[in-house]
């Protein structure tokens, strides 16, 4: 099974992916890939490069599924078009795919994000600090799934982070 994680920043997608990994799934993270491959901010090329990385991760997930392994794609999938593209990619290959929306209460999400940013300030290497205006821009990009998308919901009330 291929699981595509969807949700706002700090909803708990990565923590859920880690839990699924502990249960045997292979986690494919677009953020980890970008942070590993690129030394600095990509600016205007970021979104295009992230899409290229994501499509590569689709191909890896397909290979894993064809071998009978579960794969989790850890990426926000904020737009319906992104979720539809993921479904179409795997459907064309006759591979099972589910989209899982990770949700949490807003106060809990913001608290997690603050703790995450504090921890990353002292981390070595490149990290994504998400705060202030950047958080506002990212949240504004999130397109809530419509009822006809048939998305599974995961209520992330636990404190994973």
Beta strands, then each sheet from edge to edge (+ up, - down):
strand 1: 2-6
strand 2: 26-29
strand 3: 71-74
strand 4: 97-103
strand 5: 152-155
sheet 1: 2+ 3+ 1+ 4+ 5+
end
